[in-house]
């Protein structure tokens, strides 16, 4: 990122919950400049989300340490999902038009693994 890296003082002034300043500053100092920029840029969306939902804000140390600012980053639509990750197959109960799965239905029988299969485990 080419933009200027925000200082901890700027982060602290913008963060809505003023608790654990020394611990938060220690985490901030250990962050890469790019991470600081992203965390600072995510603050408005985080503040807006929590105010709309009337939820208490996290302590700043935890928000930084857990990289919760990533929850508020805009997703890049051009980035494909990781290999093996894709849409889930449709649930049978949704295809049948019911809202709930049949919790009392007998499970479909499955064949026991062969000895050859067990050797590859």
C-alpha positions in Angstrom: 0.0 0.0 0.0 1.3 3.4 -0.9 -0.6 5.4 1.7 0.9 6.6 4.9 0.9 4.3 7.9 -1.3 5.6 10.7 0.2 6.0 14.1 -1.0 4.3 17.3 -2.1 7.8 18.5 -4.4 8.1 15.5 -5.7 4.5 16.0 -6.4 5.1 19.7 -8.2 8.4 19.0 -10.5 6.6 16.5 -11.1 3.4 18.4 -14.4 3.6 20.4 -13.4 1.7 23.5 -10.6 3.2 25.5 -9.4 0.2 27.6 -6.0 -1.5 27.8 -4.0 1.2 26.0 -0.5 -0.2 26.9 -1.4 -3.7 25.7 -3.0 -2.4 22.5 0.0 -0.2 21.8 2.3 -3.2 22.2 0.2 -5.2 19.6 0.2 -2.2 17.3 4.0 -1.8 17.4 4.3 -5.5 16.4 2.1 -5.1 13.3 3.4 -4.6 9.8 2.7 -1.2 8.2 0.2 -2.8 5.7 -1.7 -4.4 8.6 -1.9 -1.1 10.4 -3.3 0.6 7.3 -5.9 -2.1 6.8 -6.9 -2.1 10.5 -7.2 1.6 10.6 -9.2 1.6 7.3 -11.6 -1.0 8.7 -12.5 1.0 11.8 -15.4 3.0 10.3 -17.2 -0.1 9.1 -16.6 -1.8 12.5 -17.9 1.2 14.4 -20.9 1.5 12.1 -21.7 -2.3 12.4 -21.5 -2.3 16.2 -23.5 0.9 16.7 -26.3 -0.4 14.4 -26.5 -3.7 16.3 -26.1 -2.0 19.7 -23.2 -4.3 20.7 -20.3 -3.5 23.1 -17.0 -2.9 21.3 -14.1 -5.3 21.8 -11.1 -4.2 23.8 -8.6 -2.7 21.2 -5.9 -5.2 22.1 -8.2 -8.1 21.3 -9.5 -6.5 18.1 -5.9 -6.1 16.8 -4.5 -9.3 18.2 -7.3 -11.4 16.7 -7.1 -9.5 13.5 -10.8 -8.8 13.7 -10.3 -5.9 11.4 -10.2 -8.5 8.6 -13.9 -9.1 9.2 -14.5 -5.5 7.8 -12.3 -5.6 4.8 -13.9 -5.4 1.4 -13.7 -8.8 -0.3 -12.0 -8.9 -3.6 -14.5 -10.4 -6.1 -11.7 -11.4 -8.5 -10.0 -13.7 -6.0 -11.1 -17.3 -6.4 -11.9 -19.4 -3.3 -9.2 -21.7 -2.0 -8.8 -25.0 -3.7 -11.5 -27.5 -2.6 -13.8 -24.8 -1.3 -16.9 -24.2 -3.2 -20.7 -24.0 -2.8 -22.2 -26.6 -0.6 -24.5 -29.1 -2.3 -28.2 -28.3 -1.8 -29.8 -29.8 1.3 -32.4 -32.5 0.5 -35.0 -30.9 2.8 -34.7 -27.6 0.8 -35.2 -29.4 -2.5 -38.4 -31.1 -1.1 -39.8 -27.6 -0.2 -39.9 -28.1 3.5 -38.2 -25.7 6.0 -36.8 -28.4 8.2 -34.9 -31.6 7.6 -36.6 -34.8 8.7 -34.8 -35.4 12.0 -36.4 -38.8 12.4 -35.6 -40.2 9.0 -33.5 -43.4 8.9 -30.0 -42.7 7.7 -29.1 -44.1 4.4 -27.1 -47.3 4.8 -23.4 -47.0 3.9 -21.2 -49.8 2.8 -18.4 -50.8 5.2 -14.9 -49.9 4.0 -13.0 -52.7 2.4 -9.7 -54.0 3.8 -7.9 -52.3 0.9 -9.5 -49.0 1.9 -8.5 -49.4 5.6 -4.8 -50.0 4.6 -4.7 -46.5 2.9 -5.9 -44.7 6.1 
